[in-house]
Structures are given as C-alpha cells and as structure tokens.
C-alpha cells in the first residue's frame, strides 16, 4: 500500500507530537527527585525543610512551592530560567525529561 505524501507527513507529525511528553506530564519519583536535588547541589542557593547552603538568600526558600507555582511553570523555569525570569541567576539544569519530572515531584511534595 502506498501512502500519499501529505498523509505520510501527517502520520510522522502525529507520531512525533505524541512521543514527546513534557516532564510535567510524566510521573515523577519523589525519592529520585531528592537525589537529583542533592546531586545538582540545589541547596547551595536554596533552602528547603530547614536545610540551606551559603547562598540560600540568592535562590530563596522552596518550602511550600506548590502553593505558589504549578508543575508546568517549574518545568519551564528549570529548562530555561532566563526565559521565565530574565534577571534570574539560576543556570539551565540540562536534566532529562524524567529527571525533571522527578525533581518537580520532589519540589512539589509537602
């Protein structure tokens, strides 16, 4: 069976669109997110659950983040902080979609 070029392009586009799942739509693992938080040394510039680093005043507290931001906002910020907050000092994380989902689950956990 031979497909018309337009139908072939439609099928390819539909496949690509459904295969890319945003991190915010994936199921994150809180424990894996906690490990990523530690490995990325987020506590250098942030505080969470009473733990903070020497520059915690720069990034600020992450406690209660779920009451201020949703997963989609956090994902966009972690992917490219300056695109969300132009004067942000936070670097891009470079995390995979699953790592982002895990980190977001940890950050939004009570």
Residue pairs with C-beta under 8 A, 6 or more apart in sequence:
3 11
21 97
22 72
22 75
22 97
23 71
23 75
23 97
23 98
23 99
23 100
23 101
23 104
24 70
24 71
24 72
24 74
24 75
24 100
24 101
24 104
26 97
26 98
26 101
27 101
27 105
28 98
28 100
28 101
28 102
28 103
28 104
28 105
28 106
29 101
29 102
29 105
30 102
30 105
30 106
30 109
31 106
32 99
32 102
32 106
33 102
33 103
33 104
33 105
33 106
33 107
33 109
34 106
36 95
36 99
36 102
36 103
36 106
37 43
37 48
37 103
37 106
37 107
40 93
40 95
40 103
41 53
42 48
42 59
42 62
43 51
43 52
43 53
43 56
44 53
44 54
44 55
44 56
45 53
45 55
45 56
45 58
45 59
45 89
45 90
46 52
46 53
46 56
46 59
46 60
46 61
46 62
47 56
47 60
47 61
47 62
47 63
48 61
48 62
48 63
48 107
49 63
58 89
59 89
59 90
62 107
65 74
65 107
65 108
66 108
66 110
69 77
71 104
71 108
73 84
74 104
74 107
74 108
75 100
75 104
76 83
76 84
77 84
77 85
77 88
77 90
78 92
78 93
78 95
78 100
78 103
78 104
79 92
79 93
79 100
80 92
81 88
81 90
81 91
81 92
82 88
93 100
93 103
95 103
